[in-house]
């Protein structure tokens, strides 16, 4: 078995209108080489599900998004994602803004083939008024408590990025936080995992204990070797966030000319040229 | 030792908000709340549980700048998911969040300004505020108190206030508790008959009129509003020499 593929082949499988879940969290371990490949494509009208970082900012800015399902969008060291804010304020897409925990619950329900999971988070808040499709469910037991029935967030495709993977689809996360990558994969019909390096299965043990190989091959259809694939988000311990680059990215939000220059240099080019441009800047 | 700054008075008022919490996970957002939480832990609430801001419990107290000659002592693994699974949804937490807007019942907004469909200013989003306020104790910090923040009506309710909690069933709202609001002008709680916000104390040098005129809604308060207590010499030493040698809090809260 060999599941190795490329960003281009993955994006060729995507269709307009699909629901795409993007792993990582904020500006941390995002599958950015896959996001950049989507930016190069003609794809449109996507529903994007994310603990949002620059993935959300870039895709919204590029007009790829019809609906964003999220709890927040942040660059961590820059708390507000300026490109996302701009797109939101222009009314450029539908915003399904949830409590962060609800997002996890929706992915978990989809992963486990449940129509919904009950949750207390959201009660009394405007999560209910800005997401009018959310329904309530009453406990059938004596307490009779009414709770929010968080519907399953079923994904067509999940995209995640990890530190190491083997060719058959096992993935090793060496950083401190696995985030929700496994839930995205289990909630999706097609699952693609990029990684810093593809290694022989027998070498996982050299890098970390077995529990770091937390993505199993049942969860993955395609493996993409993408060194620097999470740049400019952090991918610990391989590299920290590229704060200078992130600042440059963020600063282009208020200056259309600077944005065009950024786009020409970093986005309208191949992944190889992107990585080269990052190195030589 | 020079007189305490307004920021230092706020830090102590924030520490006081965590008094009595015992062994809860205390999460703080903003520099002054981070100093205040750590101050409580170093003085009267030694059992507080805090995180390193990444994915672990912090079992040593380091400066808010993160600059320390000693390696931080990390305890339990605490990745983002376990925050929900083990902490937020079990209720063993007291969070102090910021508020871009807050109303008389403690409804809080940091999601966006203007209509949610097409906001004038997109802010953080709902984040964890709906869940935090319904599952465990919550407090707020406002570094610059104005009538644009303390408003009659928030544009979007991200954190649930007392009137909204009262409209829910008893089961739904049984863990809801908005404990304190600390601003650069004073300390507030909701210990009134209908849980309207009450001015508990004004910081030294602040007049009650200043707070009232910086607040759109009518604030409950006693005829005589006491002053927020001053930091003790030990607290000032801990703030200035241990927790915040760079004086970052004085940039967040101006004189």
Interface residues (C-beta under 8 A of the other chain):
Chain A: X25 X51 X52 X70 X71 X72 X73 X74 X79 X80 X84 X85 X88 X89 X90 X91 X95 X97 X98 X99 X100 X101 X102 X104 X119 X120 X121 X122 X123 X124 X125 X126 X127 X130 X143 X144 X145 X146 X147 X176 X177 X178 X179 X180
Chain B: X54 X55 X56 X77 X79 X80 X81 X84 X88 X89 X111 X112 X116 X117 X118 X119 X120 X121 X122 X123 X124 X125 X126 X127 X128 X129 X130 X131 X133 X134 X135 X156 X157 X158 X159 X160 X164 X165 X167 X168 X169 X171 X172 X173 X176
